[in-house]
Structures are given as structure tokens and as C-alpha cells.
Amino acid sequence: MNGLEARAAISQLLLDKIREDRFPSNTHMAMLEEQLPREMLEEYLEVLMDKVEDEPYPSITMLRRIQRVADSF
């Protein structure tokens, strides 16, 4: 496994963890965003949007994070 493959594997692990957690860790999200491969950006944005979709009062912090990720396209 080379460095690029390792980064992709770690990113996938973090993305899966974020997807599974109802209220994902800010630390996990920040770690993922530091190394997120471009090809995973859309999937990550979808995961974040799913987190707030059914929330009557979504977290402002999460909404801002979604905006930042969307702006990075």
C-alpha cells in the first residue's frame, strides 16, 4: 500500500464512521476534510446533507460545514 492508497483507506474509514453516527464527531469530520480525496467530495457532501435532512432545527455548525464543503467544488 502506498501513501495515496493509505490516505484513501483512512478517508473511507472516516467517511463510513461519519455516515454511521447520528451526531458525527467534529474531530472526525475535520480530519476527513484535511485529506479528503477530490473523488470523495460529492459522497461526503451527500452524507452531511443526509444528517440535516430530517432535523427540524439542524445545527448551525453542520450547515456551515455543508456550505464550506459545497464551496470547495
DSSP file (Angstrom, degrees, kcal/mol; ACC not computed):
  #  RESIDUE AA STRUCTURE BP1 BP2  ACC     N-H-->O    O-->H-N    N-H-->O    O-->H-N    TCO  KAPPA ALPHA  PHI   PSI    X-CA   Y-CA   Z-CA
    1    1 A M              0   0    0      0, 0.0     2,-0.1     0, 0.0     0, 0.0   0.000 360.0 360.0 360.0 127.4    0.0    0.0    0.0
    2    2 A N     >  -     0   0    0      1,-0.1     4,-2.4     4,-0.0     5,-0.2  -0.362 360.0 -92.6 -92.9 179.4    1.5    3.4   -1.0
    3    3 A G  H  > S+     0   0    0      1,-0.2     4,-2.4     2,-0.2     5,-0.2   0.878 124.5  51.2 -61.3 -40.5    0.8    6.7    0.6
    4    4 A L  H  > S+     0   0    0      1,-0.2     4,-2.1     2,-0.2    -1,-0.2   0.903 111.4  47.4 -64.6 -42.1   -2.1    7.6   -1.7
    5    5 A E  H  > S+     0   0    0      2,-0.2     4,-2.3     1,-0.2    -2,-0.2   0.879 110.9  52.2 -66.3 -38.1   -3.8    4.3   -1.1
    6    6 A A  H  X S+     0   0    0     -4,-2.4     4,-2.6     2,-0.2     5,-0.2   0.919 109.0  49.5 -64.4 -43.8   -3.4    4.7    2.6
    7    7 A R  H  X S+     0   0    0     -4,-2.4     4,-2.6     1,-0.2    -2,-0.2   0.909 111.4  49.4 -60.9 -42.1   -4.9    8.2    2.5
    8    8 A A  H  X S+     0   0    0     -4,-2.1     4,-2.3     2,-0.2    -1,-0.2   0.901 111.5  49.0 -63.9 -41.0   -7.9    6.8    0.5
    9    9 A A  H  X S+     0   0    0     -4,-2.3     4,-2.2     2,-0.2    -2,-0.2   0.912 113.0  46.4 -65.6 -43.3   -8.4    4.0    3.0
   10   10 A I  H  X S+     0   0    0     -4,-2.6     4,-2.5     2,-0.2     5,-0.2   0.906 112.1  51.6 -65.5 -41.5   -8.3    6.3    6.0
   11   11 A S  H  X S+     0   0    0     -4,-2.6     4,-2.7    -5,-0.2    -2,-0.2   0.914 110.3  48.5 -61.1 -43.3  -10.7    8.7    4.3
   12   12 A Q  H  X S+     0   0    0     -4,-2.3     4,-2.6     2,-0.2    -1,-0.2   0.902 110.4  51.7 -64.8 -40.6  -13.1    5.9    3.6
   13   13 A L  H  X S+     0   0    0     -4,-2.2     4,-2.0     2,-0.2    -2,-0.2   0.935 113.2  44.3 -60.0 -47.3  -12.9    4.7    7.2
   14   14 A L  H  X S+     0   0    0     -4,-2.5     4,-2.7     2,-0.2    -2,-0.2   0.912 112.5  51.9 -65.1 -42.7  -13.7    8.2    8.5
   15   15 A L  H  X S+     0   0    0     -4,-2.7     4,-2.4     1,-0.2    -2,-0.2   0.912 110.0  49.1 -61.3 -42.7  -16.4    8.7    5.9
   16   16 A D  H  X S+     0   0    0     -4,-2.6     4,-2.0     2,-0.2    -1,-0.2   0.902 111.5  49.3 -62.7 -41.4  -18.1    5.4    6.9
   17   17 A K  H  X S+     0   0    0     -4,-2.0     4,-1.9     2,-0.2    -2,-0.2   0.919 111.8  48.3 -63.7 -44.5  -17.8    6.4   10.6
   18   18 A I  H  < S+     0   0    0     -4,-2.7    -2,-0.2     1,-0.2    -1,-0.2   0.898 111.0  51.4 -63.0 -41.0  -19.4    9.8    9.9
   19   19 A R  H  < S+     0   0    0     -4,-2.4    -1,-0.2    -5,-0.2    -2,-0.2   0.892 112.0  46.7 -61.9 -41.1  -22.2    8.2    7.9
   20   20 A E  H  < S+     0   0    0     -4,-2.0     2,-0.3    -5,-0.2    -1,-0.2   0.817  96.3  82.8 -74.3 -32.8  -23.0    5.7   10.7
   21   21 A D     <  -     0   0    0     -4,-1.9    -4,-0.0     1,-0.2     0, 0.0  -0.565  67.2-149.5 -80.6 132.0  -23.0    8.2   13.6
   22   22 A R  S    S+     0   0    0     -2,-0.3    -1,-0.2     1,-0.3    -4,-0.0   0.927 100.9  24.1 -62.5 -43.7  -26.2   10.2   14.2
   23   23 A F  S    S-     0   0    0     -3,-0.1    -1,-0.3     0, 0.0     3,-0.1  -0.807  95.3-151.2-121.2  87.2  -24.1   13.1   15.5
   24   24 A P        -     0   0    0      0, 0.0     2,-0.2     0, 0.0    -6,-0.1  -0.167  24.4 -94.9 -64.3 153.1  -20.7   12.6   14.0
   25   25 A S     >  -     0   0    0      1,-0.1     4,-2.2     2,-0.0     5,-0.2  -0.429  19.3-142.1 -66.8 131.7  -17.6   13.8   15.7
   26   26 A N  H  > S+     0   0    0      1,-0.2     4,-2.5     2,-0.2     5,-0.2   0.855 105.1  55.4 -60.8 -34.4  -16.3   17.3   14.7
   27   27 A T  H  > S+     0   0    0      2,-0.2     4,-2.6     1,-0.2    -1,-0.2   0.921 106.7  48.6 -65.4 -44.5  -12.8   15.9   15.0
   28   28 A H  H  > S+     0   0    0      2,-0.2     4,-2.4     1,-0.2    -2,-0.2   0.923 113.1  47.9 -61.6 -43.6  -13.6   13.0   12.6
   29   29 A M  H  X S+     0   0    0     -4,-2.2     4,-2.5     2,-0.2    -2,-0.2   0.910 112.6  48.4 -64.9 -41.5  -15.1   15.5   10.1
   30   30 A A  H  X S+     0   0    0     -4,-2.5     4,-1.5     2,-0.2    -2,-0.2   0.911 111.2  50.4 -64.8 -42.0  -12.2   17.9   10.4
   31   31 A M  H  X S+     0   0    0     -4,-2.6     4,-0.8     1,-0.2    -2,-0.2   0.919 112.1  47.6 -61.5 -43.6   -9.7   15.0    9.9
   32   32 A L  H >X S+     0   0    0     -4,-2.4     4,-1.2     1,-0.2     3,-1.1   0.924 109.5  52.9 -63.3 -44.5  -11.5   13.8    6.8
   33   33 A E  H 3< S+     0   0    0     -4,-2.5    -1,-0.2     1,-0.3    -2,-0.2   0.788 101.8  60.9 -64.3 -27.2  -11.7   17.3    5.4
   34   34 A E  H 3< S+     0   0    0     -4,-1.5    -1,-0.3     1,-0.2    -2,-0.2   0.786 124.1  16.9 -68.3 -27.0   -7.9   17.7    5.8
   35   35 A Q  H << S+     0   0    0     -3,-1.1    -2,-0.2    -4,-0.8    -1,-0.2   0.265  83.2 146.8-131.6  11.8   -7.2   14.8    3.5
   36   36 A L     <  -     0   0    0     -4,-1.2     2,-0.1     1,-0.1     5,-0.1  -0.317  48.0-127.0 -59.8 120.0  -10.4   14.2    1.5
   37   37 A P    >   -     0   0    0      0, 0.0     3,-2.3     0, 0.0     4,-0.5  -0.434  19.7-119.8 -65.3 142.6   -9.6   12.9   -2.0
   38   38 A R  G >  S+     0   0    0      1,-0.3     3,-1.3     2,-0.2     4,-0.4   0.831 111.7  60.7 -52.8 -37.1  -11.4   15.0   -4.6
   39   39 A E  G 3  S+     0   0    0      1,-0.3    -1,-0.3     2,-0.1     4,-0.3   0.626 104.3  50.0 -71.2 -11.0  -13.3   12.0   -5.9
   40   40 A M  G <> S+     0   0    0     -3,-2.3     4,-2.4     1,-0.1    -1,-0.3   0.443  84.1  93.2-101.0  -2.5  -14.9   11.5   -2.5
   41   41 A L  H <> S+     0   0    0     -3,-1.3     4,-2.4    -4,-0.5     5,-0.2   0.909  84.8  47.5 -60.0 -47.1  -16.1   15.1   -2.1
   42   42 A E  H  > S+     0   0    0     -4,-0.4     4,-2.1     1,-0.2    -1,-0.2   0.903 112.3  49.9 -63.4 -41.7  -19.6   14.6   -3.6
   43   43 A E  H  > S+     0   0    0     -4,-0.3     4,-2.1     2,-0.2    -1,-0.2   0.907 110.7  50.1 -63.2 -41.9  -20.2   11.5   -1.4
   44   44 A Y  H  X S+     0   0    0     -4,-2.4     4,-2.4     1,-0.2    -2,-0.2   0.918 109.1  51.4 -63.4 -43.5  -19.1   13.4    1.7
   45   45 A L  H  X S+     0   0    0     -4,-2.4     4,-2.5     1,-0.2    -1,-0.2   0.906 109.2  50.9 -60.5 -41.7  -21.4   16.3    0.9
   46   46 A E  H  X S+     0   0    0     -4,-2.1     4,-2.2     2,-0.2    -1,-0.2   0.898 108.9  51.5 -62.5 -40.8  -24.3   13.8    0.5
   47   47 A V  H  X S+     0   0    0     -4,-2.1     4,-1.3     2,-0.2    -2,-0.2   0.932 111.6  46.9 -61.8 -46.1  -23.6   12.2    3.8
   48   48 A L  H  X S+     0   0    0     -4,-2.4     4,-0.9     1,-0.2     3,-0.3   0.911 111.5  50.5 -63.4 -42.1  -23.6   15.7    5.5
   49   49 A M  H >X S+     0   0    0     -4,-2.5     4,-1.3     1,-0.2     3,-0.5   0.861 105.9  56.3 -65.8 -34.7  -26.8   16.7    3.9
   50   50 A D  H 3X S+     0   0    0     -4,-2.2     4,-0.6     1,-0.2    -1,-0.2   0.842 100.3  61.1 -62.5 -32.5  -28.4   13.4    5.0
   51   51 A K  H 3< S+     0   0    0     -4,-1.3    -1,-0.2    -3,-0.3    -2,-0.2   0.825 114.7  31.3 -65.1 -31.7  -27.5   14.3    8.5
   52   52 A V  H X< S+     0   0    0     -4,-0.9     3,-1.0    -3,-0.5    -1,-0.2   0.547  94.1  93.1-103.3  -9.3  -29.6   17.5    8.5
   53   53 A E  H 3< S+     0   0    0     -4,-1.3    -2,-0.1     1,-0.3    -1,-0.1   0.873  97.3  29.6 -55.4 -45.0  -32.4   16.5    6.1
   54   54 A D  T 3< S+     0   0    0     -4,-0.6    -1,-0.3    -3,-0.1    -2,-0.1   0.339  94.3 109.1-100.5   6.4  -34.8   15.3    8.7
   55   55 A E    <   -     0   0    0     -3,-1.0    -3,-0.0     1,-0.2    -4,-0.0  -0.725  56.3-155.5 -85.3 124.4  -33.8   17.6   11.5
   56   56 A P  S    S+     0   0    0      0, 0.0    -1,-0.2     0, 0.0    -4,-0.0   0.850  95.3  24.2 -66.5 -31.6  -36.3   20.3   12.3
   57   57 A Y  S    S-     0   0    0     -3,-0.1     3,-0.1     0, 0.0    -3,-0.0  -0.673  88.4-162.2-132.2  77.4  -33.6   22.5   13.7
   58   58 A P        -     0   0    0      0, 0.0     2,-0.1     0, 0.0    -6,-0.1  -0.216  32.9 -90.0 -63.8 152.2  -30.3   21.5   12.2
   59   59 A S     >  -     0   0    0      1,-0.2     4,-2.4     2,-0.0     5,-0.2  -0.368  24.4-142.6 -61.0 131.4  -27.1   22.5   13.8
   60   60 A I  H  > S+     0   0    0      1,-0.2     4,-2.5     2,-0.2     5,-0.2   0.879 104.0  56.1 -62.4 -38.0  -25.8   25.8   12.5
   61   61 A T  H  > S+     0   0    0      1,-0.2     4,-2.0     2,-0.2    -1,-0.2   0.912 108.5  46.4 -60.7 -43.0  -22.3   24.4   12.7
   62   62 A M  H  > S+     0   0    0      2,-0.2     4,-2.5     1,-0.2    -2,-0.2   0.905 111.1  51.8 -68.1 -40.7  -23.3   21.5   10.5
   63   63 A L  H  X S+     0   0    0     -4,-2.4     4,-2.1     1,-0.2    -2,-0.2   0.900 110.5  48.7 -62.0 -40.4  -25.0   23.8    8.0
   64   64 A R  H  X S+     0   0    0     -4,-2.5     4,-2.4     2,-0.2    -1,-0.2   0.888 109.6  52.2 -66.0 -38.3  -21.8   26.0    7.8
   65   65 A R  H  X S+     0   0    0     -4,-2.0     4,-2.6     2,-0.2    -2,-0.2   0.921 108.3  51.3 -62.7 -43.7  -19.7   22.8    7.3
   66   66 A I  H  X S+     0   0    0     -4,-2.5     4,-2.7     1,-0.2    -2,-0.2   0.914 109.5  50.6 -59.6 -43.7  -22.0   21.8    4.4
   67   67 A Q  H  X S+     0   0    0     -4,-2.1     4,-2.4     2,-0.2    -1,-0.2   0.926 110.4  49.1 -60.6 -44.8  -21.6   25.3    2.9
   68   68 A R  H  X S+     0   0    0     -4,-2.4     4,-0.8     2,-0.2    -2,-0.2   0.915 113.1  46.6 -61.3 -43.7  -17.8   25.1    3.1
   69   69 A V  H >< S+     0   0    0     -4,-2.6     3,-0.9     1,-0.2     4,-0.2   0.925 112.7  49.4 -66.0 -43.6  -17.7   21.6    1.6
   70   70 A A  H >< S+     0   0    0     -4,-2.7     3,-1.4     1,-0.3    -1,-0.2   0.874 107.3  55.8 -62.4 -37.3  -20.1   22.7   -1.2
   71   71 A D  H 3< S+     0   0    0     -4,-2.4    -1,-0.3     1,-0.3    -2,-0.2   0.692  95.6  67.4 -68.1 -18.0  -17.9   25.8   -1.9
   72   72 A S  T <<        0   0    0     -3,-0.9    -1,-0.3    -4,-0.8    -2,-0.2   0.509 360.0 360.0 -84.0  -2.8  -14.9   23.6   -2.4
   73   73 A F    <         0   0    0     -3,-1.4    -1,-0.2    -4,-0.2    -2,-0.1   0.492 360.0 360.0 -68.2 360.0  -16.3   22.0   -5.6
